[in-house]
Every structure is written in structure tokens, then in C-alpha cells.
Amino acid sequence: MAETSYDVIVIGGGPGGYVAAIRAAQLGLKTAVVEKKHLGGICLNWGCIPTKALLRSAEVYHYMEHAKDYGLTVEKIGFDIAAVVKRSRGVASQLATGVGFLLKKNKVDVIWGSATLTAPGKLKVVASENAPKGALGGGDYQSKNIIVATGARPRVLPGIEPDKKLIWTYFEAMVPEKMPKSLLVMGSGAIGIEFASFYKTMGADVTVVEVLPQILAVEDEEIAAHARKRFEKQGMKILSGAKVNGVTKQADSVTVHVEDAKGAKQDFTVERMISAVGVVGNVDGLGLEAVGVKIERGIVVTDGFGRTNVPGVWAIGDVAGAPMLAHKAEHEGVICVETIKGLHTHPLDKGKIPGCTYCVPQIASVGLTEKKAKELGREIRVGRFPFIGNGKAIALGEPEGLVKTIFDKNTGELLGAHMVGAEVTELIQGFVVAMNLETTEQELIETIFPHPTLSETMHESVLDAYGRVIHT
């Protein structure tokens, strides 16, 4: 029988879990990962990666439709949704296979099954039906440290439960058998807006319903307003401050009953509906309560290092709370494992975690919004720079966008950065690095940005905050 005692066992092979396992192995800890279905977790298989593949197809299709704007001629424009989905699934499969290779390379055991804590340091695993031949599976395992990295699943609202046919979660939305002519998206967070953007670009009539007054609620108000105008200009219908009261299903369509903040009611009959009202942590069936792990509102309570209240039991990623982002989970995993090893570590600073939404236009941000900074009583300087003043943006045919920076008026500390426009998800890291290094406005002003690049908008936004902007 295979060895069943480890230094670290990670429950869940998603971004947080497999990164934690690899780092643990690098540090000389005997490590295993328990995974019941997919290495790479939701992110690689049904989230971050395959959605970006879909959005890339939509982006190329958009450029084909607007080829004449670039002096080009394209005939017989069209798409094969089955081929689009197949490409997306292929990208996900390739990366999931890569995760398996990395775990094997780092000598991390993979135990295929569902794990339950029976006591601190002890697990019972029920083997998965899809376990590879000859792989580790069901049985009793023990470990000095158990890291819960089980991720999250779509939130379900009573009476509007997804049925996989008419009402979709992101699982079904990623693999449509046919392109719906009309679609209603309930929820305007990153998941909802990305799917709304994909289906709208591919030709569907899209309506978004958001219960809060602002779409993309975690973003800066000004950035969210700019994005909304762009979405509506594309033909997307957006109802904010509105709620879905219920649905009525037909054979191949669904009527969605919507009520706005003033009580006015509307019905929308669409071919398909996507429920994107957030996610909830996967804490059920793990035996956490039985061993005394503290859970609040469906989330495992941890400190900034991944510790729970039970010695030897740790938690990272979505199951440990917001922001529920893959890169947050990965960073948390490294912090957690290095703490286990006894290295000098830093607690997770949620104020420096960037957020990215890959719609058209893209949105990216880090740190405090203008509203939040004011609520905290900070005296601030705010800089803005529009893409229309940037040579590279105009050359790309992407002149609509905005970069906004927020500084402490007294110290020059960069408090937040918010961006909307082409490729801003690739630009935001510059501000993340600056914040992590505690860079001042003077250092950013003195930094030389290459020309012509979109990154120059970042520099100009800083200059604008201090009355030195050049190109507006």
C-alpha cells in the first residue's frame, strides 16, 4: 500500500491548491493533493482560462466585422460556435494536463477522490470514478498540515435555479450547443459582464439585470459609468437597480420577470438566461464543523497567513473569502506553505490585489476607489487621462478608454488605480508593483515610459494628478 502519511495534504487541485502543493514540495515537505475531478480546478477548466479563449474568438470576430476601419477587406464573415467552444475546451485541457505534469515533476502525489476530515490531521478519501488507472484513491490519510482549497460554486437564488437548458450557470454558458439569439444575464459582476460581452459580440441580443445601482459594483464609479456607456453603445440593454422576481419557462425560451427600484415591472422573453449572482465557498461535506473549524457566512475564517482556529488546518482561495480570484488563491497558497515551513512571511494584503474583467472594453483596478478613499477620510489628488490623447491607442483603433489614479495629497502614496480600455488588464500590474514598492508620485513622474505604448496613459494620469499632464 502506498504511503499515506504526509507533511502537507491539500484538498483541491485548483490554482491555490496546486500552487501551494508545488511550493510545499519545493521546500522539502512531503506533499499530496486530493482532487475529485479536474486538476487546475474551476479556473483552468471552467473559469478564467476557457472564458478568455471564448473572448479571444469574439475579439477576432469583432475585428473581422470592422476590417474596413483598418483599410482591410474581409468577405463571408461568420463563425462556427461548435468550433469556438472546441478551441476553448482544448486550451483548458492543455493547461490542465500541464498542471498534472508540474505536480509529477515536483513529486507531489495526487489522490483522486473526495476528502473529509475525520479529526485534526486525518482524512478519509472516497475514490473518484474518473480516477486515472493506478492512481492513488480512496483510503485513510494523515498529515501534519491540511490545507483546504476547495474553491467555490455558483450561487443559486430560490425559484431561479439553473436547469442547464434554459437557465445557465457559467458552466453551460461556456459550452452552448447553439448561439442564442437573445440572452438575459442576471448579475453584472465580472462573470456576468464577461459573458454578456461575449454573447453580444457574437450577435446575441443581450440584456443585463443588476440589483445594485451600479454595474461592476466593486469598481470605481467613474470607470463603471464609462464601461456602461460603451456597453450600451454596443447595443447591450442594462437595467441597474432592478431585480429578477421570477421566471416562467417555455419549451425553448424563458420569460424573466423584472422589477425596478420604483416598482415598475417588465417581462423579458429570451432564449436563454445566465445566472451570475456570485459564488459560494465549497465548505459542505468536508467535516470542518466536526473538527471545530470556524465558518462564517459560508466562508472558512482565517488569519492573513491561512491559519484557521484549529491547529494544523489551513484554508486558502475562494473558500477562505473574497476577493475570489485565482491570483489571490495562488499568493495565499505560497504564504500559507511558507508559514508552515517556518519561513518569514507576510500576511496577505487585500488592498494590493488587482482585479481584471475581460469584457470589451477591459477593466482593471487595484487599491481604493475614489469614493472609498474619501469615506476613509483621506485627502486625495485624482489624476485622469483619456485614451484619445494616446498615440498608440489611436493607431490601434482603440481611442475610448480612461486611466484614473488616486494619491494621498499629503504623502504622495498611490492609493488606487482604475482603468478601462484596450489591454488594461495587461497594464494594471505596473501600478500593482508601484504600490507594493511604496512608490511615491515623484518616482512615478520621473519614470520613463516607452513611446508609443498604451502604458503612457498611466504616466499621464499621474502627471494629471499633480497638474503636469502634457497631452490633454
VENFENLIN-V555568 format. One record per residue. N is the residue number from 1. RES is the residue in one small letter. NEAR is the number of other ideal C-beta (glycine too) atoms within 10 Angstrom. Layout:
BEGIN
n=N res=RES near=NEAR
n=N res=RES near=NEAR
END
This chain:
BEGIN
n=1 res=m near=5
n=2 res=a near=11
n=3 res=e near=10
n=4 res=t near=17
n=5 res=s near=12
n=6 res=y near=23
n=7 res=d near=18
n=8 res=v near=26
n=9 res=i near=29
n=10 res=v near=35
n=11 res=i near=26
n=12 res=g near=30
n=13 res=g near=30
n=14 res=g near=33
n=15 res=p near=31
n=16 res=g near=35
n=17 res=g near=29
n=18 res=y near=29
n=19 res=v near=26
n=20 res=a near=33
n=21 res=a near=31
n=22 res=i near=23
n=23 res=r near=22
n=24 res=a near=30
n=25 res=a near=22
n=26 res=q near=16
n=27 res=l near=16
n=28 res=g near=9
n=29 res=l near=19
n=30 res=k near=17
n=31 res=t near=27
n=32 res=a near=28
n=33 res=v near=28
n=34 res=v near=26
n=35 res=e near=30
n=36 res=k near=20
n=37 res=k near=15
n=38 res=h near=18
n=39 res=l near=23
n=40 res=g near=26
n=41 res=g near=29
n=42 res=i near=24
n=43 res=c near=25
n=44 res=l near=26
n=45 res=n near=22
n=46 res=w near=20
n=47 res=g near=23
n=48 res=c near=20
n=49 res=i near=20
n=50 res=p near=24
n=51 res=t near=22
n=52 res=k near=16
n=53 res=a near=18
n=54 res=l near=27
n=55 res=l near=20
n=56 res=r near=16
n=57 res=s near=20
n=58 res=a near=22
n=59 res=e near=17
n=60 res=v near=13
n=61 res=y near=17
n=62 res=h near=14
n=63 res=y near=14
n=64 res=m near=14
n=65 res=e near=13
n=66 res=h near=12
n=67 res=a near=13
n=68 res=k near=9
n=69 res=d near=9
n=70 res=y near=10
n=71 res=g near=6
n=72 res=l near=10
n=73 res=t near=6
n=74 res=v near=12
n=75 res=e near=5
n=76 res=k near=5
n=77 res=i near=9
n=78 res=g near=7
n=79 res=f near=15
n=80 res=d near=10
n=81 res=i near=16
n=82 res=a near=13
n=83 res=a near=10
n=84 res=v near=21
n=85 res=v near=18
n=86 res=k near=12
n=87 res=r near=16
n=88 res=s near=21
n=89 res=r near=16
n=90 res=g near=12
n=91 res=v near=17
n=92 res=a near=23
n=93 res=s near=15
n=94 res=q near=11
n=95 res=l near=17
n=96 res=a near=17
n=97 res=t near=13
n=98 res=g near=13
n=99 res=v near=26
n=100 res=g near=17
n=101 res=f near=10
n=102 res=l near=16
n=103 res=l near=22
n=104 res=k near=11
n=105 res=k near=10
n=106 res=n near=15
n=107 res=k near=11
n=108 res=v near=25
n=109 res=d near=21
n=110 res=v near=21
n=111 res=i near=28
n=112 res=w near=22
n=113 res=g near=23
n=114 res=s near=18
n=115 res=a near=24
n=116 res=t near=17
n=117 res=l near=22
n=118 res=t near=15
n=119 res=a near=11
n=120 res=p near=16
n=121 res=g near=20
n=122 res=k near=17
n=123 res=l near=25
n=124 res=k near=16
n=125 res=v near=23
n=126 res=v near=12
n=127 res=a near=16
n=128 res=s near=18
n=129 res=e near=8
n=130 res=n near=10
n=131 res=a near=18
n=132 res=p near=11
n=133 res=k near=4
n=134 res=g near=6
n=135 res=a near=15
n=136 res=l near=22
n=137 res=g near=17
n=138 res=g near=15
n=139 res=g near=15
n=140 res=d near=10
n=141 res=y near=25
n=142 res=q near=15
n=143 res=s near=22
n=144 res=k near=16
n=145 res=n near=23
n=146 res=i near=28
n=147 res=i near=31
n=148 res=v near=30
n=149 res=a near=33
n=150 res=t near=33
n=151 res=g near=25
n=152 res=a near=22
n=153 res=r near=15
n=154 res=p near=19
n=155 res=r near=14
n=156 res=v near=14
n=157 res=l near=15
n=158 res=p near=6
n=159 res=g near=9
n=160 res=i near=19
n=161 res=e near=11
n=162 res=p near=19
n=163 res=d near=13
n=164 res=k near=9
n=165 res=k near=12
n=166 res=l near=19
n=167 res=i near=21
n=168 res=w near=24
n=169 res=t near=21
n=170 res=y near=21
n=171 res=f near=15
n=172 res=e near=18
n=173 res=a near=26
n=174 res=m near=21
n=175 res=v near=16
n=176 res=p near=19
n=177 res=e near=9
n=178 res=k near=9
n=179 res=m near=17
n=180 res=p near=25
n=181 res=k near=12
n=182 res=s near=17
n=183 res=l near=25
n=184 res=l near=28
n=185 res=v near=29
n=186 res=m near=24
n=187 res=g near=26
n=188 res=s near=27
n=189 res=g near=20
n=190 res=a near=22
n=191 res=i near=23
n=192 res=g near=26
n=193 res=i near=28
n=194 res=e near=24
n=195 res=f near=25
n=196 res=a near=28
n=197 res=s near=28
n=198 res=f near=25
n=199 res=y near=24
n=200 res=k near=24
n=201 res=t near=22
n=202 res=m near=19
n=203 res=g near=15
n=204 res=a near=20
n=205 res=d near=17
n=206 res=v near=26
n=207 res=t near=22
n=208 res=v near=28
n=209 res=v near=26
n=210 res=e near=25
n=211 res=v near=16
n=212 res=l near=14
n=213 res=p near=11
n=214 res=q near=16
n=215 res=i near=22
n=216 res=l near=26
n=217 res=a near=15
n=218 res=v near=15
n=219 res=e near=24
n=220 res=d near=28
n=221 res=e near=15
n=222 res=e near=17
n=223 res=i near=25
n=224 res=a near=23
n=225 res=a near=16
n=226 res=h near=22
n=227 res=a near=26
n=228 res=r near=20
n=229 res=k near=12
n=230 res=r near=18
n=231 res=f near=24
n=232 res=e near=12
n=233 res=k near=9
n=234 res=q near=15
n=235 res=g near=9
n=236 res=m near=22
n=237 res=k near=15
n=238 res=i near=19
n=239 res=l near=21
n=240 res=s near=18
n=241 res=g near=13
n=242 res=a near=22
n=243 res=k near=16
n=244 res=v near=22
n=245 res=n near=13
n=246 res=g near=13
n=247 res=v near=21
n=248 res=t near=11
n=249 res=k near=13
n=250 res=q near=10
n=251 res=a near=6
n=252 res=d near=10
n=253 res=s near=16
n=254 res=v near=21
n=255 res=t near=15
n=256 res=v near=21
n=257 res=h near=15
n=258 res=v near=19
n=259 res=e near=16
n=260 res=d near=14
n=261 res=a near=12
n=262 res=k near=7
n=263 res=g near=6
n=264 res=a near=9
n=265 res=k near=10
n=266 res=q near=13
n=267 res=d near=11
n=268 res=f near=20
n=269 res=t near=12
n=270 res=v near=21
n=271 res=e near=18
n=272 res=r near=24
n=273 res=m near=29
n=274 res=i near=27
n=275 res=s near=26
n=276 res=a near=26
n=277 res=v near=21
n=278 res=g near=15
n=279 res=v near=21
n=280 res=v near=17
n=281 res=g near=23
n=282 res=n near=20
n=283 res=v near=18
n=284 res=d near=12
n=285 res=g near=10
n=286 res=l near=24
n=287 res=g near=15
n=288 res=l near=22
n=289 res=e near=12
n=290 res=a near=11
n=291 res=v near=19
n=292 res=g near=12
n=293 res=v near=23
n=294 res=k near=13
n=295 res=i near=17
n=296 res=e near=8
n=297 res=r near=8
n=298 res=g near=15
n=299 res=i near=19
n=300 res=v near=25
n=301 res=v near=15
n=302 res=t near=23
n=303 res=d near=12
n=304 res=g near=14
n=305 res=f near=17
n=306 res=g near=31
n=307 res=r near=17
n=308 res=t near=23
n=309 res=n near=12
n=310 res=v near=16
n=311 res=p near=11
n=312 res=g near=16
n=313 res=v near=22
n=314 res=w near=29
n=315 res=a near=31
n=316 res=i near=34
n=317 res=g near=35
n=318 res=d near=30
n=319 res=v near=28
n=320 res=a near=25
n=321 res=g near=20
n=322 res=a near=14
n=323 res=p near=14
n=324 res=m near=20
n=325 res=l near=20
n=326 res=a near=22
n=327 res=h near=17
n=328 res=k near=23
n=329 res=a near=27
n=330 res=e near=21
n=331 res=h near=20
n=332 res=e near=28
n=333 res=g near=28
n=334 res=v near=20
n=335 res=i near=21
n=336 res=c near=31
n=337 res=v near=30
n=338 res=e near=20
n=339 res=t near=20
n=340 res=i near=24
n=341 res=k near=17
n=342 res=g near=8
n=343 res=l near=10
n=344 res=h near=6
n=345 res=t near=17
n=346 res=h near=10
n=347 res=p near=11
n=348 res=l near=21
n=349 res=d near=11
n=350 res=k near=11
n=351 res=g near=11
n=352 res=k near=14
n=353 res=i near=18
n=354 res=p near=19
n=355 res=g near=19
n=356 res=c near=19
n=357 res=t near=23
n=358 res=y near=20
n=359 res=c near=24
n=360 res=v near=21
n=361 res=p near=23
n=362 res=q near=23
n=363 res=i near=27
n=364 res=a near=26
n=365 res=s near=26
n=366 res=v near=25
n=367 res=g near=22
n=368 res=l near=22
n=369 res=t near=21
n=370 res=e near=19
n=371 res=k near=11
n=372 res=k near=14
n=373 res=a near=20
n=374 res=k near=13
n=375 res=e near=10
n=376 res=l near=10
n=377 res=g near=6
n=378 res=r near=18
n=379 res=e near=11
n=380 res=i near=19
n=381 res=r near=18
n=382 res=v near=18
n=383 res=g near=24
n=384 res=r near=17
n=385 res=f near=27
n=386 res=p near=20
n=387 res=f near=23
n=388 res=i near=14
n=389 res=g near=16
n=390 res=n near=27
n=391 res=g near=13
n=392 res=k near=18
n=393 res=a near=23
n=394 res=i near=13
n=395 res=a near=10
n=396 res=l near=15
n=397 res=g near=12
n=398 res=e near=18
n=399 res=p near=15
n=400 res=e near=17
n=401 res=g near=26
n=402 res=l near=23
n=403 res=v near=31
n=404 res=k near=23
n=405 res=t near=29
n=406 res=i near=25
n=407 res=f near=25
n=408 res=d near=17
n=409 res=k near=13
n=410 res=n near=10
n=411 res=t near=13
n=412 res=g near=17
n=413 res=e near=17
n=414 res=l near=26
n=415 res=l near=24
n=416 res=g near=22
n=417 res=a near=29
n=418 res=h near=30
n=419 res=m near=31
n=420 res=v near=28
n=421 res=g near=27
n=422 res=a near=22
n=423 res=e near=19
n=424 res=v near=26
n=425 res=t near=17
n=426 res=e near=13
n=427 res=l near=20
n=428 res=i near=23
n=429 res=q near=13
n=430 res=g near=17
n=431 res=f near=27
n=432 res=v near=17
n=433 res=v near=12
n=434 res=a near=21
n=435 res=m near=20
n=436 res=n near=11
n=437 res=l near=10
n=438 res=e near=10
n=439 res=t near=17
n=440 res=t near=16
n=441 res=e near=22
n=442 res=q near=11
n=443 res=e near=14
n=444 res=l near=24
n=445 res=i near=14
n=446 res=e near=8
n=447 res=t near=14
n=448 res=i near=6
n=449 res=f near=15
n=450 res=p near=8
n=451 res=h near=11
n=452 res=p near=13
n=453 res=t near=16
n=454 res=l near=23
n=455 res=s near=19
n=456 res=e near=21
n=457 res=t near=25
n=458 res=m near=25
n=459 res=h near=24
n=460 res=e near=24
n=461 res=s near=25
n=462 res=v near=28
n=463 res=l near=20
n=464 res=d near=22
n=465 res=a near=25
n=466 res=y near=15
n=467 res=g near=8
n=468 res=r near=12
n=469 res=v near=17
n=470 res=i near=11
n=471 res=h near=15
n=472 res=t near=12
END
